[in-house]
Amino acid sequence: MGSFKRPHAFDPLDLEIIDLVYEVAWEQVSARQPSHDTAENEERQASLRKRVFALAGDGGVDFDTLLNRVLASLLNLLSTSPTERDYV
């Protein structure tokens, strides 16, 4: 029988840190790859938000650690060719 994976709940401080990391990362993305297409930006922001939450993991959230993980994943993504990269 399959297992049920319970959704992870972040405490309010974790959510605040996640939001700050998202804001800093979005500034980096939009500075390196500016877009004036609102729909494209919304897709890129949604993708980035999912990435930040995925990298936040299950433990406590530390701003510096999470920001480093997110920026490292973005640098890897930005260094690939445009056909290989997702949004963000």
C-alpha positions as CSV (number, residue, x, y, z in Angstrom):
1,M,0.0,0.0,0.0
2,G,1.3,3.5,-0.8
3,S,2.4,5.8,1.9
4,F,0.7,9.1,2.7
5,K,3.2,12.0,2.8
6,R,2.0,14.6,5.2
7,P,2.4,18.2,4.0
8,H,5.2,20.1,5.7
9,A,4.1,23.1,7.8
10,F,6.5,25.9,8.3
11,D,6.3,28.1,11.5
12,P,5.8,31.8,11.1
13,L,9.5,32.7,11.4
14,D,10.4,30.1,8.8
15,L,7.8,31.6,6.4
16,E,9.2,35.1,7.0
17,I,12.7,33.9,6.2
18,I,11.5,32.0,3.1
19,D,9.7,35.2,1.9
20,L,12.9,37.3,2.4
21,V,15.0,34.7,0.6
22,Y,12.4,34.7,-2.3
23,E,12.6,38.5,-2.5
24,V,16.4,38.6,-2.6
25,A,16.5,35.8,-5.2
26,W,13.9,37.5,-7.4
27,E,16.0,40.6,-7.4
28,Q,18.9,38.6,-8.6
29,V,16.9,36.9,-11.3
30,S,15.2,40.0,-12.6
31,A,18.5,41.9,-12.7
32,R,20.2,39.1,-14.7
33,Q,17.3,38.3,-16.9
34,P,14.9,41.3,-17.1
35,S,11.6,40.7,-18.8
36,H,8.8,43.2,-19.4
37,D,6.3,40.5,-20.1
38,T,4.0,40.4,-17.1
39,A,2.7,36.8,-17.8
40,E,6.3,35.5,-18.2
41,N,7.3,37.3,-14.9
42,E,4.4,35.7,-13.1
43,E,5.4,32.2,-14.3
44,R,9.0,32.9,-13.3
45,Q,8.0,34.1,-9.9
46,A,5.8,31.1,-9.3
47,S,8.7,28.8,-10.4
48,L,11.1,30.6,-8.1
49,R,8.7,30.4,-5.1
50,K,8.4,26.7,-5.6
51,R,12.2,26.3,-5.8
52,V,12.6,28.3,-2.6
53,F,10.1,26.2,-0.7
54,A,11.6,22.9,-2.1
55,L,15.1,24.0,-1.0
56,A,13.8,25.0,2.4
57,G,13.5,21.4,3.3
58,D,12.0,19.9,6.4
59,G,14.2,21.4,9.1
60,G,14.4,24.8,10.6
61,V,15.1,27.5,8.0
62,D,18.3,29.6,8.2
63,F,18.3,32.7,5.9
64,D,22.0,32.5,4.9
65,T,21.9,28.7,4.2
66,L,18.7,28.9,2.3
67,L,19.8,31.9,0.2
68,N,23.0,30.2,-0.6
69,R,21.2,27.1,-1.8
70,V,18.7,29.1,-3.9
71,L,21.4,31.3,-5.5
72,A,23.6,28.2,-6.2
73,S,20.7,26.4,-7.9
74,L,19.9,29.6,-9.9
75,L,23.5,30.0,-11.0
76,N,23.6,26.4,-12.2
77,L,20.3,27.0,-14.1
78,L,21.4,30.4,-15.5
79,S,24.6,28.9,-16.8
80,T,22.7,26.3,-19.0
81,S,21.6,27.0,-22.5
82,P,18.2,28.7,-22.9
83,T,16.7,25.6,-24.4
84,E,17.7,23.5,-21.3
85,R,16.5,25.9,-18.6
86,D,13.0,26.3,-17.1
87,Y,11.7,29.6,-16.1
88,V,13.9,31.3,-13.6
